[in-house]
Amino acid sequence: MAGHKGRYAPHAVRCSLSLFLVLFFARFLLPGGASAGGEADRVLTDLRKTAWQSYLASPEWVAQYKSDRSVETLSSLIFNRGIHWKVRIRVLQLLGATLNPKGISPLAEMLTDPALNSDCPALKWNSAFALGNFRNNLAASDLLLIALKKEDNTVVREAIIDSLGKIGDAGVVPALLPLLRDTSFAIRLSAIKALGKIGGEEAVSSLRVVLDTEADPYIKYETAALLKRLGAARS
């Protein structure tokens, strides 16, 4: 038996070496390997620093995470419950700042899926806010409309409405009109501001109705200011 062990030992060594090389290439060279892990470690290291806001405010720093592969890395981080929720929020902000459309779907998932957001208003609010960065993107506005129908937290609803306004899709105006009669002052105000950002004939017409029918003086004042800005104030 000793002879057999000696005979097969080199084969075992070769197998072990081959396995090592396979793992090495998978970890360090292939997509999703340690290069992705290294990128994840790098972004988390920066976003955990006291000066994390300076990183997010730097176009040069943000630019390094704009690729599809980087967006996949960031998406995996926002869903990782092992990361402190405050740091996950910073990753959410970065994902929105990349302006890569592949970030839209994971942001919408974080906004709408309780299994991912743990019904945390801060995670949902920041997801909604990040989606507002995708100007003129119909997919983003459609997903925000779906979220608006499901969401009952007023603060999160405000963020969704605000982002719909920033995206600027005139197709969402009909969905915003019922909000002008909402019982919540905050929701009514958010809706008129969103309509002011979107503009267009339908939005202007609706804002004029608000100006004539709204009882709250502050909302009337804001509506009049928006109409003036849109060049649609009554003479």
Secondary structure, DSSP 8 states (H G I E B T S, - for coil): -HHHHHHHHHHHHHHHHHHHHHHHHHHHTSTTSHHHHHHHHHHHHHHTSTTHHHHHT-HHHHHTT-SHHHHHHHHHHHT-TTS-HHHHHHHHHHHHHT--GGGHHHHHHHHH-HHHHTT-HHHHHHHHHHHTTSTT-HHHHHHHHHHHHH---HHHHHHHHHHHHHHT-GGGHHHHGGGGG-S-HHHHHHHHHHHHHH-SHHHHHHHHHHHHH---HHHHHHHHHHHHHTT----
